[in-house]
Amino acid sequence: LLMPGRATPASVDERRFLFVFAEGGWDQACLFAPLFDNPLCDMESHATPGQVKDIPFVDSALRPSVRSFLERYASKTVFINGMESRSVAHDVCLRLMTTGTSLPAADDWPAILAANAVADPVMPLLSLSGPSYTHLHGGVVARAGKAGQLADLVSGQALAHRDSPLYAPSATIEALEDKLVAHLTGTNAALLERGRAGALAQGRLESERRAVRAGEVVSALSLESAGLTLSDDIAMLVEALAIGACRCASIGHKGFQGLSWDTHGVNANQSNNFEELFAALLLVANTLAERPGLHHETLMEEVTVVVLSEMGRYPQLNSRGGKEHWTFTSCLMFGAGVRGGRAIGGYDDRIAGKRVDLESGDSTESGEALVPDHIGATLMALADIDPAEHVAAEPIWAVIA
């Protein structure tokens, strides 16, 4: 968070990213996979086949926000279907979906994108909630905390939350302390222009400036109010991206009223989950489409939104009206750099993922079986980062405009 900088955020035109994680495993048959003619897949009784542009989807009057979103933003949106998460364990799938490996010594896609920013946002990756994995790039992540802990740390209020409370000095004393430290650091930097001591002194000055900027940003974003509603939280992250405070932002969605996407019982909850999710995504898309960007006419030309879940659901209902874990799933992207208006990939008669030609996006037997690595490589390409340096897969070039 307080590492020395390279440039000001507004001076560099580079793509920024918002990640939304549906935690628990969504049912691809409630949105991405209209498999009504497949006897192996239990579809919802209230659902019907829908299509906007070249995006087929599962339509339902219980999910009006899904249709509203697609009717307005299908041309900016791509569905990627039939990706294999390669496990059915939540913790393993979360790592696989976000890093491409189950090994702990890996950074997730948002952290890699943030660490490779050319601009110098004060919080390269702002993580409000959801999965976050780092190995080499832990220093780029600002974790807001479920109870606004980041805001308390920046303001000093965290001291009062200790078992034995401590309290920060008065504003007058703190200002005098800051003035003294800045004076001594500046003096040392002037006297020691070369060598390690000078570098440390200059780094201290830069860290002080960044700490002040971080406090201003945290205060402006009202991070202490995080956790009220999904729409409010995502709107806060969009604001952080809009002002150049971060390159990447991430949030987890635990389902309608926090009931989770992990619907082993009562799979009908999936419908409520998708409706709440897409109501929030519609608000995000409206903001991106209407608000001026830092370098372009709108934020829609600068921010890419990535919506993932760690796994899918088994095609058939169990005895409790729920669905078990399934290794094949889907994801969606919309916004900057996305060649929208279509669905890439699909599901075969066994509800397994179809192979895809990465250049055209067409399903073909000679294509590649999609895995999370392809998503990571695609994101690297969208961010103008060489995918080969971070992931052992080619991008899905058909996604990129």
C-alpha positions as CSV (number, residue, x, y, z in Angstrom):
1,L,0.0,0.0,0.0
2,L,2.8,2.4,0.8
3,M,5.4,1.3,-1.8
4,P,7.3,4.1,-3.7
5,G,5.4,5.1,-6.8
6,R,6.1,5.4,-10.5
7,A,3.5,7.7,-12.0
8,T,0.2,9.4,-11.1
9,P,-3.0,7.3,-11.9
10,A,-4.4,10.0,-14.2
11,S,-1.3,10.1,-16.4
12,V,-1.5,6.5,-17.6
13,D,-4.3,5.1,-19.8
14,E,-4.5,1.4,-18.8
15,R,-7.4,-1.0,-18.4
16,R,-8.9,-1.4,-14.9
17,F,-10.8,-4.5,-13.6
18,L,-13.7,-5.2,-11.3
19,F,-14.0,-8.9,-10.1
20,V,-17.2,-10.2,-8.7
21,F,-17.1,-13.8,-7.2
22,A,-20.4,-15.8,-6.7
23,E,-19.1,-17.8,-3.8
24,G,-20.4,-21.4,-3.4
25,G,-20.9,-22.6,-7.0
26,W,-23.7,-21.2,-9.2
27,D,-26.1,-23.3,-11.3
28,Q,-25.2,-22.9,-14.9
29,A,-28.6,-24.2,-15.9
30,C,-30.2,-21.1,-14.3
31,L,-28.5,-18.7,-16.7
32,F,-25.8,-19.8,-19.0
33,A,-27.1,-23.2,-20.2
34,P,-30.6,-23.3,-21.7
35,L,-30.6,-27.1,-21.9
36,F,-34.4,-27.6,-22.0
37,D,-34.1,-30.5,-24.5
38,N,-31.6,-32.4,-22.5
39,P,-33.2,-35.2,-20.3
40,L,-30.2,-35.3,-18.1
41,C,-30.6,-31.7,-16.9
42,D,-33.3,-30.6,-14.5
43,M,-34.4,-27.2,-15.6
44,E,-36.6,-24.8,-13.6
45,S,-40.4,-25.2,-14.3
46,H,-40.8,-21.4,-14.5
47,A,-37.9,-20.9,-16.9
48,T,-37.9,-20.6,-20.7
49,P,-35.2,-20.3,-23.4
50,G,-34.2,-16.7,-24.1
51,Q,-31.8,-15.0,-26.4
52,V,-30.4,-11.5,-26.8
53,K,-27.9,-10.8,-29.6
54,D,-26.1,-14.1,-30.0
55,I,-26.3,-14.9,-26.3
56,P,-28.7,-17.7,-25.5
57,F,-29.7,-17.8,-21.8
58,V,-32.2,-19.2,-19.3
59,D,-35.0,-16.6,-19.0
60,S,-37.5,-16.3,-16.1
61,A,-40.0,-13.8,-14.8
62,L,-38.4,-14.4,-11.4
63,R,-35.1,-12.8,-12.7
64,P,-36.2,-9.7,-14.5
65,S,-32.8,-8.0,-13.9
66,V,-31.1,-10.7,-16.0
67,R,-33.1,-9.9,-19.1
68,S,-32.9,-6.1,-18.4
69,F,-29.1,-6.3,-18.2
70,L,-28.8,-8.3,-21.4
71,E,-31.2,-6.2,-23.3
72,R,-29.1,-3.1,-22.6
73,Y,-25.6,-4.5,-22.4
74,A,-25.5,-7.7,-24.4
75,S,-23.3,-6.0,-27.1
76,K,-20.7,-5.4,-24.3
77,T,-21.0,-8.9,-22.7
78,V,-19.6,-12.3,-23.4
79,F,-20.6,-15.6,-21.8
80,I,-17.8,-18.2,-21.6
81,N,-19.4,-21.7,-21.1
82,G,-18.1,-25.2,-20.4
83,M,-15.0,-24.3,-18.4
84,E,-13.8,-27.1,-16.2
85,S,-12.7,-26.1,-12.7
86,R,-11.0,-29.5,-12.3
87,S,-12.3,-30.2,-8.8
88,V,-15.5,-30.2,-6.7
89,A,-14.0,-29.0,-3.4
90,H,-14.7,-25.3,-2.7
91,D,-11.3,-24.3,-1.4
92,V,-9.5,-26.1,-4.2
93,C,-11.8,-24.7,-6.9
94,L,-11.5,-21.1,-5.6
95,R,-7.7,-21.3,-5.9
96,L,-7.9,-23.0,-9.3
97,M,-10.4,-20.5,-10.7
98,T,-8.5,-17.5,-9.5
99,T,-4.9,-18.6,-9.9
100,G,-4.9,-21.6,-12.3
101,T,-3.3,-23.9,-9.7
102,S,-4.2,-25.5,-6.4
103,L,-0.8,-24.8,-5.0
104,P,-0.5,-22.0,-2.3
105,A,2.6,-20.4,-3.9
106,A,0.6,-18.4,-6.5
107,D,-0.9,-15.0,-6.9
108,D,-4.5,-14.6,-8.2
109,W,-5.4,-12.8,-11.4
110,P,-6.4,-9.5,-9.7
111,A,-3.1,-9.4,-7.8
112,I,-1.0,-10.0,-10.9
113,L,-2.9,-7.4,-12.8
114,A,-2.5,-4.9,-10.0
115,A,1.2,-5.6,-9.5
116,N,1.8,-5.0,-13.2
117,A,0.1,-1.6,-13.2
118,V,2.0,1.1,-15.0
119,A,0.1,3.8,-13.2
120,D,0.6,4.0,-9.5
121,P,-2.8,3.8,-7.7
122,V,-2.6,4.2,-4.0
123,M,-4.4,0.9,-3.5
124,P,-3.4,-1.3,-6.6
125,L,-5.9,-4.0,-5.6
126,L,-8.8,-3.0,-3.3
127,S,-10.4,-6.2,-2.0
128,L,-13.7,-5.7,-0.2
129,S,-14.5,-9.4,0.3
130,G,-14.3,-12.7,-1.5
131,P,-11.3,-14.9,-2.2
132,S,-7.8,-13.3,-2.4
133,Y,-4.6,-15.3,-2.8
134,T,-1.1,-13.8,-3.0
135,H,2.4,-15.1,-3.0
136,L,4.8,-12.6,-4.5
137,H,2.3,-9.7,-4.7
138,G,0.8,-9.4,-1.2
139,G,2.0,-5.8,-1.0
140,V,-0.4,-4.6,-3.7
141,V,-3.5,-5.7,-1.9
142,A,-5.5,-3.4,0.3
143,R,-8.0,-5.6,2.2
144,A,-10.9,-3.4,3.4
145,G,-12.1,-6.0,5.9
146,K,-15.7,-7.1,6.5
147,A,-16.1,-4.6,9.4
148,G,-14.3,-1.7,7.8
149,Q,-11.0,-2.5,9.4
150,L,-9.0,-0.7,6.7
151,A,-10.8,2.5,7.4
152,D,-10.1,2.1,11.1
153,L,-6.4,1.4,10.5
154,V,-6.0,4.5,8.4
155,S,-7.9,6.7,10.8
156,G,-6.2,5.2,13.9
157,Q,-9.5,4.0,15.3
158,A,-8.3,0.5,15.3
159,L,-6.2,1.2,18.4
160,A,-9.4,1.5,20.4
161,H,-10.6,-2.0,19.4
162,R,-7.7,-3.7,21.2
163,D,-8.4,-5.9,24.3
164,S,-6.6,-3.2,26.2
165,P,-7.6,-0.1,24.2
166,L,-5.0,2.5,23.1
167,Y,-5.7,5.9,21.8
168,A,-3.9,8.0,19.2
169,P,-2.4,11.3,20.3
170,S,-4.5,14.4,19.9
171,A,-4.6,16.1,16.5
172,T,-2.3,18.9,17.7
173,I,0.4,16.4,19.0
174,E,0.1,14.2,15.9
175,A,0.6,17.2,13.6
176,L,3.7,18.2,15.6
177,E,5.1,14.7,15.4
178,D,4.4,14.5,11.7
179,K,6.2,17.8,11.2
180,L,9.2,16.7,13.1
181,V,9.5,13.4,11.3
182,A,9.1,15.0,7.9
183,H,11.7,17.6,8.8
184,L,14.2,15.0,10.0
185,T,13.6,12.8,7.0
186,G,13.9,15.7,4.5
187,T,17.1,16.8,6.1
188,N,18.6,13.3,5.9
189,A,17.5,12.9,2.3
190,A,19.2,16.2,1.4
191,L,22.4,15.2,3.2
192,L,22.5,11.7,1.9
193,E,21.5,12.0,-1.7
194,R,23.3,8.7,-2.6
195,G,23.5,5.3,-1.1
196,R,21.1,3.2,0.9
197,A,20.5,5.8,3.6
198,G,19.3,8.4,1.1
199,A,17.1,5.9,-0.6
200,L,15.5,5.0,2.7
201,A,14.9,8.6,3.5
202,Q,13.3,9.3,0.1
203,G,11.2,6.2,0.5
204,R,10.0,7.4,3.9
205,L,8.9,10.7,2.4
206,E,7.1,8.9,-0.4
207,S,5.4,6.6,2.0
208,E,4.2,9.5,4.0
209,R,2.6,11.1,1.0
210,R,1.0,7.8,0.0
211,A,-0.3,7.4,3.6
212,V,-2.0,10.8,3.4
213,R,-3.5,10.0,0.0
214,A,-4.7,6.6,1.3
215,G,-6.5,8.3,4.1
216,E,-8.2,10.7,1.7
217,V,-9.3,7.9,-0.5
218,V,-10.6,5.7,2.3
219,S,-12.5,8.6,3.7
220,A,-14.0,9.5,0.4
221,L,-15.1,6.0,-0.3
222,S,-16.8,5.5,3.2
223,L,-15.3,2.0,3.5
224,E,-16.5,1.7,7.1
225,S,-20.0,1.2,5.7
226,A,-19.1,-1.8,3.7
227,G,-21.4,-4.9,3.9
228,L,-24.7,-3.1,3.7
229,T,-25.9,-4.3,0.3
230,L,-24.3,-5.9,-2.7
231,S,-25.3,-2.9,-4.9
232,D,-23.9,-0.4,-2.4
233,D,-20.6,-2.2,-2.0
234,I,-20.1,-2.7,-5.8
235,A,-20.9,1.0,-6.3
236,M,-18.2,1.9,-3.8
237,L,-15.7,-0.2,-5.7
238,V,-16.7,1.4,-9.0
239,E,-16.1,4.8,-7.4
240,A,-12.6,3.7,-6.4
241,L,-11.9,2.6,-10.0
242,A,-13.4,5.8,-11.4
243,I,-11.1,8.1,-9.4
244,G,-8.0,5.9,-10.2
245,A,-7.5,4.8,-6.6
246,C,-7.0,1.2,-7.7
247,R,-6.4,-0.8,-10.8
248,C,-8.4,-3.8,-9.6
249,A,-11.2,-4.2,-7.2
250,S,-12.8,-7.4,-6.0
251,I,-15.9,-8.4,-4.0
252,G,-17.6,-11.7,-3.1
253,H,-21.3,-12.3,-3.3
254,K,-22.6,-14.9,-0.8
255,G,-26.1,-15.0,-2.3
256,F,-29.5,-13.5,-1.5
257,Q,-29.7,-12.6,2.2
258,G,-26.3,-14.4,2.6
259,L,-27.9,-17.8,2.0
260,S,-25.0,-18.8,-0.3
261,W,-24.8,-20.1,-3.8
262,D,-24.0,-23.6,-2.4
263,T,-27.5,-25.0,-2.9
264,H,-27.3,-28.6,-1.9
265,G,-30.9,-28.1,-0.7
266,V,-33.5,-25.9,-2.3
267,N,-31.8,-25.1,-5.6
268,A,-34.6,-22.5,-6.1
269,N,-32.4,-20.1,-4.1
270,Q,-30.3,-19.8,-7.2
271,S,-33.0,-17.7,-8.8
272,N,-32.9,-15.2,-6.0
273,N,-29.1,-15.2,-6.1
274,F,-29.0,-14.4,-9.8
275,E,-31.7,-11.7,-9.5
276,E,-29.8,-9.9,-6.7
277,L,-26.5,-10.3,-8.6
278,F,-27.8,-8.9,-11.9
279,A,-29.6,-6.1,-10.2
280,A,-26.2,-5.0,-8.9
281,L,-24.5,-5.6,-12.2
282,L,-27.1,-3.5,-14.0
283,L,-26.4,-0.6,-11.7
284,V,-22.7,-1.1,-12.3
285,A,-23.1,-1.2,-16.1
286,N,-25.3,1.9,-16.0
287,T,-22.6,3.8,-14.0
288,L,-19.8,2.7,-16.4
289,A,-21.9,3.7,-19.4
290,E,-22.9,7.1,-18.1
291,R,-19.9,8.3,-16.1
292,P,-16.9,10.0,-17.9
293,G,-13.7,8.0,-17.8
294,L,-10.2,9.3,-16.9
295,H,-9.0,9.0,-20.5
296,H,-12.1,8.0,-22.5
297,E,-15.6,9.2,-23.0
298,T,-17.0,6.7,-20.5
299,L,-15.8,4.3,-17.8
300,M,-17.2,1.5,-19.9
301,E,-14.2,2.0,-22.2
302,E,-11.8,1.7,-19.3
303,V,-13.1,-0.9,-16.9
304,T,-13.6,-4.6,-17.5
305,V,-16.0,-6.5,-15.2
306,V,-15.3,-10.2,-14.6
307,V,-18.0,-12.3,-12.9
308,L,-16.9,-15.8,-11.7
309,S,-18.0,-18.7,-9.5
310,E,-15.7,-21.5,-8.4
311,M,-17.8,-24.4,-9.8
312,G,-21.2,-25.3,-11.3
313,R,-24.0,-27.5,-10.0
314,Y,-24.8,-31.1,-10.9
315,P,-27.4,-31.2,-13.7
316,Q,-30.0,-33.2,-11.7
317,L,-31.8,-32.4,-8.5
318,N,-31.1,-34.4,-5.4
319,S,-33.7,-35.7,-2.9
320,R,-33.7,-32.3,-1.1
321,G,-34.5,-30.3,-4.2
322,G,-30.9,-29.1,-4.4
323,K,-28.0,-29.8,-6.7
324,E,-24.5,-31.1,-5.8
325,H,-21.2,-29.8,-7.0
326,W,-20.2,-30.0,-10.7
327,T,-16.8,-29.5,-12.2
328,F,-18.0,-27.6,-15.3
329,T,-19.1,-24.0,-15.1
330,S,-19.4,-20.7,-16.9
331,C,-18.4,-17.1,-16.4
332,L,-19.1,-13.7,-18.0
333,M,-17.2,-10.5,-18.8
334,F,-18.4,-7.1,-19.9
335,G,-17.0,-3.7,-20.5
336,A,-13.7,-2.5,-21.8
337,G,-11.9,-4.6,-24.4
338,V,-14.6,-7.3,-24.5
339,R,-16.0,-8.4,-27.9
340,G,-19.5,-8.9,-26.7
341,G,-22.8,-10.0,-28.1
342,R,-22.1,-13.7,-28.0
343,A,-21.6,-16.9,-26.0
344,I,-18.3,-18.8,-26.4
345,G,-18.2,-22.6,-25.7
346,G,-21.1,-24.6,-24.4
347,Y,-22.2,-27.9,-22.9
348,D,-22.5,-31.3,-24.7
349,D,-25.1,-34.0,-24.1
350,R,-23.4,-35.0,-20.9
351,I,-23.3,-31.4,-19.6
352,A,-19.6,-31.4,-20.0
353,G,-17.8,-28.5,-21.6
354,K,-17.3,-28.4,-25.4
355,R,-13.9,-27.7,-26.9
356,V,-13.4,-24.2,-28.3
357,D,-11.3,-22.7,-31.0
358,L,-9.6,-19.9,-29.1
359,E,-9.3,-17.6,-32.2
360,S,-12.9,-17.8,-33.4
361,G,-14.7,-18.8,-30.2
362,D,-16.5,-21.6,-32.1
363,S,-17.1,-25.0,-30.5
364,T,-15.1,-27.6,-32.4
365,E,-13.7,-31.1,-31.7
366,S,-10.2,-29.8,-32.6
367,G,-10.4,-27.0,-30.2
368,E,-9.2,-26.7,-26.6
369,A,-10.9,-27.8,-23.4
370,L,-11.4,-24.6,-21.4
371,V,-9.9,-24.3,-17.9
372,P,-9.4,-21.4,-15.6
373,D,-5.9,-20.8,-17.0
374,H,-7.6,-19.6,-20.2
375,I,-9.5,-17.0,-18.3
376,G,-6.3,-15.9,-16.6
377,A,-4.4,-15.6,-19.9
378,T,-7.3,-13.7,-21.4
379,L,-7.2,-11.2,-18.6
380,M,-3.5,-10.8,-19.0
381,A,-3.9,-10.0,-22.7
382,L,-6.7,-7.5,-21.9
383,A,-4.2,-5.8,-19.4
384,D,-1.4,-5.7,-22.0
385,I,0.6,-8.2,-19.9
386,D,2.4,-11.2,-21.6
387,P,0.3,-14.2,-20.5
388,A,3.2,-16.6,-21.0
389,E,4.9,-15.0,-18.0
390,H,2.1,-15.9,-15.7
391,V,0.0,-18.8,-17.0
392,A,0.5,-21.9,-19.1
393,A,-2.4,-21.3,-21.5
394,E,-3.3,-19.2,-24.5
395,P,-5.9,-16.4,-24.2
396,I,-9.4,-16.9,-25.6
397,W,-8.7,-14.4,-28.3
398,A,-12.3,-14.4,-29.4
399,V,-13.2,-12.6,-26.2
400,I,-10.9,-9.6,-26.9
401,A,-12.2,-6.8,-29.1
